[in-house]
């Protein structure tokens, strides 16, 4: 679930360099997994973690890599992201001091479901899968906190899925409306040629957006997708429908019950 950021991304209190022992102890003592443990237990936990510095832009782990580590942000900012099928970067969350990541994967999944990259110069604390599992066995409070974290992550994932499902329906509707508008324009203004149906008109994306009651940004996104999939070709003041039957199918597939 994406959280709304209420503070600037710049962090004036961060200076490059390894995490101090004091900072490590503070981060681990306040971490949701270890909060409330007695001092000897926190010291044992601290000994199992190590700190790593990352420069801004450095990848911490890639989506799909084996999930072998639990991370905590000690200072700086970390960005979680995925890539869509079209290759676009989708930012899932921005993490700051004390935020854990990679946790759900460590507790069950074998591969990271997203990538993590240093948004700014940062230091992260990390622990291996085997060491974290040993903590779960030694300290029941850690296991209970970890289960709470899993439940929260699953709830957030379900919220995201519901949101994305709604967006997917809205995207299909917008795509269908634009496809229908292009078919209507081709019927009235189109000129058949060997490559399809050519519409020569100074029709702007804003004009097309007004025709289908959407935004120019949505039109731009849909037209780019239709072009990539081979349905249309575009140029300055013209658009050619290369696959009218395919566009008609997009309209039909958006109808209720399909």
Buried (B, 14 or more C-beta within 10 A) or exposed (E): EBEEEEEEEEBEEBEBEEBEEEBBBBBBBEBBBBEEBEEEBBEBBBEBBEBBBBEEEEEBBEBEBEBBBBBBBBBBBBBBBEEEEEEEEEEBBBBBBBBBBBBBBBBEEEEBBBBBBBBBBBBBBBBBBEBBBEBBEEBEBBBEBBEEBBEEBEEBEEEEEEEEEEEEEEBBEBBBBBBBBBBEBBEEEBEEEEEBBBBEEEBEBEEBBEBBEBBBEBBBBBBEBBBEEEBBBEEEEBBBBBBBEBBEEBBEEBEEEE
